[in-house]
Structure formats: structure tokens, C-alpha cells
Amino acid sequence: MRFRPKGGLGQNQNPQKPDRDATQARAEVVAEQGGNERVFDKRYTNEIERAENIAAGLPPQGAEIPQTPANIPDKKDFREPHQEIPAHVEEEKPYEPVQLPEPPPKGIVEAIKSAATNIVKKVQRLIRPEKRTNKDVVINAETLETRVAILEEGKLEEFNIERTTEERLVGSIFKGKVRNLEDGLKAAFVDIGFEKNAFLHYWDIVPNQFDSSVEIVEREGRRRDKPKITQRDIPRLYPPGSEIIVQVTKGPIGTKGPRITTNLVLPGRYLVLLPNSDQSGISRKIESQEERKRLKQILRELNIPEGMGVIMRTAGENQRKPYFMRDLALLLEEWHGVQEKIKKQPMATCVFQEPDLIERTVRDFLTEDVDRIVVDNQKAYDRIREMILKIKAKSAAKKVMLYTDSQPVFDRFNVSKQLENTFSRQVHLKGGGYIVIDETEALVAIDVNTGRHKGSRDQEATILKVNLEAAEEITRQLRLRNMGGLIVLDFIDMKSRRDQQSVYQRIKDGLRRDKAKTHILPISQLGLMEMTRQRHSESVRSAVYDDCPYCKGRGKVKSVVTMSVEIQRKLQEILKKRTRDESDFQLRIVVHPTVLDRLRTEDEKHLIEMEKRYFGKLSFRADTGMHAEQFKIVNVENNEELASVGA
């Protein structure tokens, strides 16, 4: 030990070296000058930069010279400044709930009751002011489309859209027909009445255990000993041509068909019925131990049919036993209806369709913390009230309000403006920073930038503040856009491990309210955070937008310089092939007007040289109907089309 090396034993296990290398590698990749290979020692970098600054007439430390009209550099084409970001950040004003005109009371008694209720509420607020979040559910129901927005303190937190013309697949139950089994894939392909057969993995046929988000609750009574099904039994139990009852868990995305399972679930308001499983459980999102104990006792007392199970949902927290009994009765009634359809209907047909967006919203979002449900359609309003009265007490029905103003309901609640930001590539943060979101086929990349963030002199504190703001916004955007798959988050580099942990924790906290399953890793040595998010259906962007027919979804078209080069290259090819004779060889080139401008001005001399060199005559025509990447070359003498390039 006396001759121990300076760095201690086991130097190869020192984690500092890979950290430093990773940081350096990342810096070289994202640096403006490009990542030159690191060959020479960098110890004199500061001295070299100091000399460079002095030579350029700058202060030794490289302080910026004030920008005057004379020395402002020309704008480059790579990254424009973001003028829409405010130069200074104003303090947020406290949120005031949107006021809606109240319907006039029907009679004197109603008017007195309404006035008395308002007075009581005001007195209660004065005596015991409670800090709570204003939560509104805004429903815009139209002929072709239904949109639902969940607002908290006026901020859009959840957004769902459903077209009335599209079939609701996820959650629907089908009487399928097994088409073929692929032992190599360990999967069955099932005909459920669609063009593409649904994909059913063997693991989705074998009875599954509960997810980690559900705690198993043992109930008293004799459990039926079911014979255990293994993957080996599946070819015998479900040969090709046999009938199978399945539920869609994932809709068709891109070229993939729907994904299905035999582990059926029927969700209700407070309970989820499991017709094919005798296990019961309770959601782990209910954190209070006393409440969990009370709910477990209620669950054991429920009269659940043999061979079935239930899961208590988070919405059941603090609810009384009669509500669970009523919900169970409704779910059993629904399941009996499904069983009747299974007996009567042929194979490859739907026996239970997932409720529409309005019904799902009432089922999933009508919790105690919701202040109002505002709907702008009379039929939808009547249906919502009917559903609420069916599943809950009259008190909740009073929260439903019919919106009748001429101003669209999404404009009144400032949802339309927030939706514009939701679909834009750049999303601005309240502190002045911004995030850039790029959806690709393989993954979603999210980049965080400081923008014009007006922070303190402490650079590390400023970076942490921007990253924490970005973390909150990113988790919100994932929900709003329904983005899934592999997601890579590129935060601004933080040196402190404590700061990195704070950002990681903020992301985890924000994902707690996400209904989709997520898996997240801490910030890596390259300064990136990786995560996955389960996706049941296409993202909102895919549902609302089609690829641009002009650029084919690339977001870019060839520049006029590139088109000019391609045209000249093609002309040279044609002119070189021609056998030399005394006759005039005239070519007409038809192009987009913007390309013609370039050819007539900056490239005119090159075209004249080409005419002289190859003894040809070139004439150009503009066609406004042409694509910017398209051009045609025609022989004037016989009108023969020699080349046609582009869209």
C-alpha cells in the first residue's frame, strides 16, 4: 500500500474518464465548427483564442462589439432568430375562470335557491379559503368531428380528437376467426373483418398476471381451478379456422395491422370488469393506506360472479360502496349483452364497440376535482347528463353546462390558440426558452434551447431553470400530441449531477399523470435522456395532418442553385450525344418561374458558353403549373421530348 499509485488502485474503473470523453465528444458534435478529429493537445486553446481576438480587433476576452447598422452581419440561411419570442418575460397573472352566462332560473323557488347557494359559497371562501386547481372539460361536438380539451388553470393539459366517420377499434371486442399460426413468430393471425388480419401473440392468449400498477387483492371463497394454458397448448386449442373472442389493444399504425388479446377488459366508472380472469386488484395510484384498506374491504364484499374479477380504478377513491355495486351491475349487464351477440353473430364481426369520445370522457375524466363540463351541442349535453345520472348522484349533473354563445367554445376558452402551438415544431416556454420537436418514423427528437431566456448572472442556475421548464412542457406535449415509441430528449448541458437528477425527477413527476405507460432512463454521459412511451393509436399529428403533396413530407425542396446545376448537367449530356452537322440544334427548356429567374441572371454566362461550345441554341420558358423540382427539355425542330425530370 506504501507504493500505491497516485490515483489509487483500480484506476480503470474510474467513471470520470468516460464522462469527460463523452462530454468532449458531444461538444465536438454540436459545435459550430464541426467535429474535427482530436489529434493535438488542446491546452493552448485559450491563448490561441486570445491572440485571435486581438488580431480581429476585439477585446482579448472576446467580448461582443455592440451591433450597429454598419457591422450587423448578413443573415445566414441556417437558423433565423425567433422574433416571436418576447424580449422580456412578463409575470403571469393569476388565472380567472372563464365566465359563462348562467341559464335563467325556471321559477321563484329556483331563483331563491340559486341566490342562497351563491351566498353560501362566497361565505365559505371567506371563512376557509382553499387552494385548488380550476379544472374544466370543454367538449366541441360537430357533425364530422368531436374534440375534447381538459384545461387546468386555463392551460390545455389533455386533448383528444375523434372523427365520427372513423371506426373505434381500440377497446372493441370481436368474434374472430383464426386464419393461420406462425410457430416461428409465436403468433396467430386472426380475421376480425378488416382488410389486414389482426396480430395475436401467444403471450396475449395465455392468461396474464396483473401489471405492476395494480395490486392483487385476495377474495374469500373457493377459487375455480382452471387448467393452466401454456404456449404449447395453443395450436391444439385454436387451430386454423377456429373461433376466438379477442379485444383490440392497439390500432393499425402505418403498415401494421391491429394487435389483439384474449385477456378481455370492460372499463366502467369506478371498476374494470375482467370476464376471463378470476383475479381482482386495486390501482396503486391510490396512495393513502387507510383508503386502500377501506377499498379492499369493499372489493371483498362485492358479489362478483365466479370466474370473473374486477380492478378498482383511481376514480373510486373516497367513493361509497353503493357506487361500486351500481357500477358492477352495469358492467355485468353489458357483458351479458356481449355474450348474447357472441352466440348470434357470425365470425369476423364486432360484438362490442368501445364507447365514443364523449362517453369515454365522462367515464374517465369526470372526477371530484372537475369544476365544469362545457359542451356546445344540445344532443351531446342531454346524453352526458343521462350518463351521469346513470352512474353517479345528481350533484355531478349540475357541473354539466350547455354553451350557446355565437363565439366558438374553443375560442372562448383560448383552446384554439393553444392548439396552434401544440402542432407547431417550436414550442415556447414561459421563461423565454423554447423546445423543438421533430417526429420521425423511428423516434421523436426533442431539443431544448435557451432562446431569449432572461435569467440571472449565474449561468448554471439559468440553464437549470430552462431545463426544468422544458421538462414540464415536454411531458405535457407528449400527452397532447399522443407521441409514442422511442423519444430522445436533448437538454442543455448541465455539469452538476444534482441538476441532472432534478430534471430527471421533474420528467418522472410529469409522466405520473400520463395514462400511457412510459419508461425513462437518467441523463446519459452524452447529455441525452432516453424514454419510451406506449402508443395505442396514431399520434394527433398523423390524424390531423397529411404529408405535404409538394415536398412529400420532407419539409424541404431543392434549391434553385441545385436545379440550375441539374438542368445544365442534363443539357450537357444531350448536347454531347448529338452528332455535329451544319443544321441548327434548338432546345426548349421548360422550368418553374423561380428557377428561370436564376438561369436568366446569375447563370446566363454559363449557358451562353455552353451554346458556343456545343453549337446549340437554348430557349427557356416558365410554367407556373410546374413543380419547383421539375423541368422538361424539348427538341424545337420536331417537338420531341428529350428529358423530363422531377415530380
C-alpha positions, 0 to 999 in steps of 0.5 A, a space after each residue: 500500500 506504501 507504493 500505491 499509485 497516485 490515483 489509487 488502485 483500480 484506476 480503470 474503473 474510474 467513471 470520470 474518464 468516460 464522462 469527460 470523453 463523452 462530454 468532449 465528444 458531444 461538444 465536438 458534435 454540436 459545435 459550430 465548427 464541426 467535429 474535427 478529429 482530436 489529434 493535438 493537445 488542446 491546452 493552448 486553446 485559450 491563448 490561441 483564442 486570445 491572440 485571435 481576438 486581438 488580431 480581429 480587433 476585439 477585446 482579448 476576452 472576446 467580448 461582443 462589439 455592440 451591433 450597429 447598422 454598419 457591422 450587423 452581419 448578413 443573415 445566414 440561411 441556417 437558423 433565423 432568430 425567433 422574433 416571436 419570442 418576447 424580449 422580456 418575460 412578463 409575470 403571469 397573472 393569476 388565472 380567472 375562470 372563464 365566465 359563462 352566462 348562467 341559464 335563467 332560473 325556471 321559477 321563484 323557488 329556483 331563483 331563491 335557491 340559486 341566490 342562497 347557494 351563491 351566498 353560501 359559497 362566497 361565505 365559505 371562501 371567506 371563512 376557509 379559503 382553499 387552494 385548488 386547481 380550476 379544472 374544466 372539460 370543454 367538449 366541441 361536438 360537430 357533425 364530422 368531428 368531436 374534440 375534447 380539451 381538459 384545461 387546468 388553470 386555463 392551460 390545455 393539459 389533455 386533448 383528444 380528437 375523434 372523427 365520427 366517420 372513423 371506426 373505434 377499434 381500440 377497446 372493441 371486442 370481436 368474434 374472430 376467426 383464426 386464419 393461420 399460426 406462425 410457430 416461428 413468430 409465436 403468433 396467430 393471425 386472426 380475421 376480425 373483418 378488416 382488410 389486414 388480419 389482426 396480430 395475436 401473440 401467444 403471450 396475449 392468449 395465455 392468461 396474464 398476471 396483473 401489471 405492476 400498477 395494480 395490486 392483487 387483492 385476495 377474495 374469500 371463497 373457493 377459487 375455480 381451478 382452471 387448467 393452466 394454458 401454456 404456449 404449447 397448448 395453443 395450436 391444439 386449442 385454436 387451430 386454423 379456422 377456429 373461433 376466438 373472442 379477442 379485444 383490440 389493444 392497439 390500432 393499425 399504425 402505418 403498415 401494421 395491422 391491429 394487435 389483439 388479446 384474449 385477456 378481455 377488459 370492460 372499463 366502467 366508472 369506478 371498476 374494470 370488469 375482467 370476464 376471463 380472469 378470476 383475479 381482482 386488484 386495486 390501482 396503486 395510484 391510490 396512495 393513502 393506506 387507510 383508503 386502500 384498506 377501506 377499498 379492499 374491504 369493499 372489493 371483498 364484499 362485492 358479489 362478483 360472479 365466479 370466474 370473473 374479477 374486477 380492478 378498482 380504478 383511481 376514480 373510486 377513491 373516497 367513493 361509497 360502496 353503493 357506487 361500486 355495486 351500481 357500477 358492477 351491475 352495469 358492467 355485468 349487464 353489458 357483458 351479458 349483452 356481449 355474450 348474447 351477440 357472441 352466440 348470434 353473430 357470425 365470425 369476423 364481426 364486432 360484438 362490442 364497440 368501445 364507447 365514443 369520445 364523449 362517453 369515454 370522457 365522462 367515464 374517465 375524466 369526470 372526477 371530484 376535482 372537475 369544476 365544469 363540463 362545457 359542451 356546445 351541442 344540445 344532443 351531446 349535453 342531454 346524453 352526458 347528463 343521462 350518463 351521469 345520472 346513470 352512474 353517479 348522484 345528481 350533484 355531478 349533473 349540475 357541473 354539466 353546462 350547455 354553451 350557446 354563445 355565437 363565439 366558438 367554445 374553443 375560442 372562448 376558452 383560448 383552446 384554439 390558440 393553444 392548439 396552434 402551438 401544440 402542432 407547431 415544431 417550436 414550442 415556447 416556454 414561459 421563461 423565454 426558452 423554447 423546445 423543438 420537436 421533430 417526429 420521425 418514423 423511428 423516434 421523436 427528437 426533442 431539443 431544448 434551447 435557451 432562446 431569449 431566456 432572461 435569467 440571472 448572472 449565474 449561468 448554471 442556475 439559468 440553464 437549470 431553470 430552462 431545463 426544468 421548464 422544458 421538462 414540464 412542457 415536454 411531458 405535457 406535449 407528449 400527452 397532447 400530441 399522443 407521441 409514442 415509441 422511442 423519444 430522445 430528449 436533448 437538454 442543455 448541458 448541465 455539469 452538476 449531477 444534482 441538476 441532472 437528477 432534478 430534471 430527471 425527477 421533474 420528467 418522472 413527476 410529469 409522466 405520473 399523470 400520463 395514462 400511457 405507460 412510459 419508461 425513462 432512463 437518467 441523463 446519459 454521459 452524452 447529455 441525452 435522456 432516453 424514454 419510451 412511451 406506449 402508443 395505442 393509436 396514431 399520434 394527433 399529428 398523423 390524424 390531423 395532418 397529411 404529408 405535404 403533396 409538394 415536398 412529400 413530407 420532407 419539409 424541404 425542396 431543392 434549391 434553385 442553385 441545385 436545379 440550375 446545376 441539374 438542368 445544365 448537367 442534363 443539357 450537357 449530356 444531350 448536347 454531347 450525344 448529338 452528332 455535329 452537322 451544319 443544321 441548327 440544334 434548338 432546345 426548349 427548356 421548360 422550368 418553374 418561374 423561380 428557377 428561370 429567374 436564376 438561369 436568366 441572371 446569375 447563370 446566363 454566362 454559363 449557358 451562353 458558353 455552353 451554346 458556343 461550345 456545343 453549337 446549340 441554341 437554348 430557349 427557356 420558358 416558365 410554367 407556373 403549373 410546374 413543380 419547383 423540382 421539375 423541368 422538361 427539355 424539348 427538341 424545337 425542330 420536331 417537338 420531341 421530348 428529350 428529358 423530363 425530370 422531377 415530380 
